[in-house]
Amino acid sequence: MIRRLISPVNLSVSQDRYVYAGYGGNADPTLLNGANRIGASAGTLLGGLLSMPMFDTVRQALPMM
């Protein structure tokens, strides 16, 4: 039943014949999507680097509790 609901044939009927087989619908290799992907990757990297000292502080403080 589920296989029939999510088949590409049914998706193309319900999505006006514009269906991606996967990749979350963000498969257009346009400049805007590329810039968006680079910005999101940079934000994730920056967030990880900024939160690392906080997690290290918590890791060091936990044995004292």
Secondary structure, 3 states (H helix, E strand, C coil): CHHHHCCHHHHHHHCCCCCCCCHHHCCCCCHHHHHHHHHHHHHHHHHHHHHHHHHHHHHHHHHHC
